[in-house]
Each structure stands twice: as C-alpha cells, then as structure tokens.
Amino acid sequence: MSFDVVPREQPHLSGDNPSMPWMYWYESIYDRGVTTPPNTPLTVSKDVQTDSNGDLVSVTNTGTNNNVMSTSPTFEGTIIADSLTLSGTLDVTGVATFTAQPIMSSLTASLPVFTDGSKGLVSNTKTGTVSVVMSESPTLSGTIGGNLTFSGTIDMSSTLTTNSGRRTKITRITSADSPYTAQYTDHEIFSNTDSGAISVLLLAGVLGQTYRIVNTGTSNNNLTITPNGVQNLLGANSAFTLFDGEALIITWETTDHWY
C-alpha cells in the first residue's frame, strides 16, 4: 500500500496560535487506505487495535478484554492469560503448564475420565464388562462392585465386605521344592510329602501376613516350618512340625510374632 503525504507551509496564524510561526497542514490520507492520523504514533511492543473511529492505536489489555484473532494464529514464547476461551482445536507442540486446575466443559463432575476414539477426554460411567486402567497408586472411595483384578498391595482404610466367596492364591509344593521359602504373595501352601519330607522357611514377618500351610501327604513324612532368624513361631524360636493331614494357620503380629 502506498500513499503520498504532502506538507504545505502555512503563514503565521493569529488568534489561537499567535506564537506558532508556521505549521504543516497534511492532506487527508483516509482515502489512500491509512486510518492512523500522523499525530497518533504507535508504541513499540504493544498490541495494535482499532479504536471507535477505525483508527489504529496501541493498547495494553488489562481487566476484561476480548481479543479477536485471525483464523489460525501462531503463538511463540510464553502466553499468560487469566482466562483464555478457545473454540476449535489447540495444537501445542511444547509443554503446556497450568498453574490452576483446568476446567473442561465436556466433562461431567464426579465421573471417571477416559479418552475417546479421537484421544479427547470424556466422562463415562463404566457398566458391564469393561477394563479400566488406573494410575499407579489410585485412591478409590465409595462402593466398588464387579470383578476386580489387582497386582501389588491393596491398603484398606475401612471394612472390606464380600457378598460371596473369596479366592486365595494356592501354592503346591513337593519334596523336590524343599527347602521352600514361603513368599509374601503366598497364602495357601499345599505341601505333598508323599515323595519325601518337606521344609518350609518363613520370611521375616510383615504385620498382618497370614499363611495356611497343610501337609497333604499320606506317607508318614513330616512337614517342618521354620521361622526367620530370631523370630518366634507359636511362642518359640524353633521349628514346628506338621504330620500327615495336619494344617497350621499363622498370622504375623509385631510383638507376638507368628500365631
């Protein structure tokens, strides 16, 4: 866009400006496509907007302001906004850091959040047969129903109620596995001594750890259970023997040890 600014020197003016020897009078340049008056300069590094007269002016937006941008603007550097409303898609190639919890209108309060087929976040109430992948250490509250499969440790801060039978892990061993060290993941240990005597070694006790150890043999071979280090088993720091068909249920407590 090009335009001409033609200065014309004026003679001394009396009246309003008696001390001004001369001034420049500019021809109107609005019809040349420029809306900024020469006496309204723009400021470096400020936003440019149009005022109520359609003139270009420099502004610093504070308070509640609406900036209407181009269809697909590109931003670089750090963008600070107290409230940013977007319609359409926001493509972020770097790291987006939120100093407050983002609120998404597409989500429903108090419902789990999942990704849909387009990788968008959606709220969903899971019913029927579904698989839910949770965070590494999720915190669950309320009533949880259905079939749940866990790996690792579940910490319960209240009462666990089951409306049907519970299934525990069963480990079966023979004399070929002896001596067998009971694992923290074991619960029921079926020890078949028909092919020979078996020795079960207990690990260091952990509060609440429970074992049920059974001698399932019928050949008069013994099953010997030995506590760890100086820990006690049934009140003594010594091994305990199970004969054919006998079982022992023991739970670890910090002061009384295995009982």
N, C-alpha and C positions, 0 to 999 in steps of 0.2 A: 504494500500500500504506500503510495507517495502523495505528498501534498506540498503546497507552497505556503510559506509564511512571509508575508510582505510587510516589513516595517515602514511606516511613514512618519517622518519627524513632524511634530506639531509645533506651532508657535507657542510663545508664553501665554499661559491661561491665567486670567484673573478670576477672582471670585473664590471658588472652593480651594484652589491650589495656587495661591499667589506666589509661593516661594519655589515652585517647581518650574525650572526654566524650560524643560521640554519633557515629553513622554512619547512612548511608542504606542501607536494605535494599530492593533492587529485586525486584519480582515477575518471575518468569520470563517472558521475551518470545519464547522459541523457538517457542511455538505460534502466535505472531502473524506468522510469516514472516520474522523477522530473526534472523540467525545470528551477528551480531557482538556480543560482550559489551561493555557500556559501558566497561569498563576497558581495552579494546584499541582505541585510536583508530587511524585510517588516516593515512598520511603523504602530504602534498601531492606531486603529480607522481611517484608511484611506481606500479608495476604492482599490480593487485589480483588475488589468487588465493584459493582456498580451501585451508585447511590440512587436516591429517589428521582434524580434528574437524568439518570442514564449515564452519568459521568464515572470514569474510573477513579477510584480512591484507594488509598492504603488503609487497612484496618487491622486491629488486633482483637480477635474474638475472645470475649470473656462473658461469663454468665451463660444464659441460654441463647444459643445461636444455631441456626441451621445453615450448613454449607452444602450447596448443591454442586456436585462434581460432575465430571464427564462420565460417559457410559462405562468405560473401563479404565479408571485411574490407576496409576502405578505409584506406590509409595516407597521411599527409601529412608533408611535411618530409623530413628526412634519416634514413634507416634504416641502421644499422650492424650488421652481423652477420658473425661469423667463419664460420658455416656455416648456410645457410638452405636447407631442404628444402621443395620445393613439389610439390604434386600438383594436376593440373588446369592451368588457364590463368592466366598472369600478364599482366595488361594494364598497360602502362607508358605514361602519357601525356606524361611528361617525358623527361629524359635519364638513362639507366642507365649509371653509371660503375663499371667493375670495376678494382680495384687489383691483381688477380691473374687469371691465365688461367682463365676459366670452363670447367668440365668437364661435358660433356653426355653422359648415358648412352646416348642414341640414336645417337651417332656411333661409328664404328669407327676405331681407330688406323691411321695411315698410309694413309688413303684420302681421295680428294678429297671436298669438301663442296659440296653443291648444295642448292637449295631445291626442295621438292616442290610438289604442286598446292595445298597449304594454306599455302605460304610457310614451312613448317618446314624446319629444317636436317637433312639426311640424308646418309649416306655412300653413295657409289656408285662402282663400278668401270666406267668407260666402255668399252664394246666396240662393234664395228660402226661404223655411220656416225652420228656424233654431232658436235655443235658445242659446244665448251667455251669460254666467255668467261672470261678470266683477269683478274687485276689489271693495272694499268697497266704495272708492271715486275715480272713474275713471275720467280722463280728455279726452274729445272727441273733435276732430277738423275736419274740412272739412265738407263735405256734408253727412248727415246721412239720409238714406231712409228706408222705410218699416214701419212696425208697432212696436212701442216701448212701453213697459210697464215699468213704473218706480214706485218705492216706495221711499218716502222721498222727499227731496228738490232738484230741478234742478236749478243750478246757470248758467244763460246765460250771457256771456260777450259781445254778439253781437246780431244781429237781428234773431228772430225766425220766419221763414216763413212757413206757412201751405198752401198746394195746395188744400186742401179740408176742410170740416167742422171739427171743434174740438168738442169733447165731454167733458163736465164738470161733476163733481160729483153733484148729486141731492140728497138732504136730505128732506124727507117729514115728517112733524110733525102734531100732532093734539093737542087738549086741554089736552089730557091725558099726553102729554110730557111737558106741561107747569109747571114751567118756564123752557125754553130750553136755554142752553148756547151754542152759536154758536162756533163750533170748527175751528181750523186753517185749518183743512182738508176739511171743508165745502166750497161750492161755491154758489150753488143754494139752497135756503131754501124755500120749498113749505109748506105753513102753512095753513092747512084747519081748519077754525074757525067755521064750521057748528055746532060742538058739544059744543062750548064754546070759550070764549076769550083766546088768547094765548099771553104770554110774552116771548120775545127773548132777552137774555142778551149777550152783546158783550164782548169778552175777551179784554185784553189790546192790543191796536193796534200794528201791525207789518207793517213796511214800504212795501207798495205795496199790502197788503192784500185786496182782493175785495170780496164783497158779493152781491148777488141779492136775496132780500127777498120779497116774494109775499104772499099776503093774498088771498088764493084761495076759501075762503068761500063765501056763498050767503045768510047767515042768520043774517046779521047785527051785527055780533060780531067783535070786534076790535082786531087788532094785534099791540102790543106795543113793540117797540125796544128801549132798554136802554143801553147807553154807559157805559164803565167801569170806576169806580172811578170818577176822576175829568176831564176825557177826554170829548171832545165835539162831538156832533153829529149834523151836519148841522149848526155849529156855536154856539151851545148852549149846556151847560151841563145839558141836560134834555132829557126825552124820546120823541120818535116820534111815531105817530100812523098811521097805515095803515087801511083803510076801505076795504070793500069787493071789490075784483078785482084790488086793487092797488098794485104797486110794487115799491121797492126802491133799487137802485144800489148805493153802497157806497164803497169808497176806502180809506185806511188809508195813511195819509202823516204826517210826524213827527211834522210839525209846525201847519198845518191847521186841523189836526185830520181827522175825518170821513166826507167825502163829496162824 
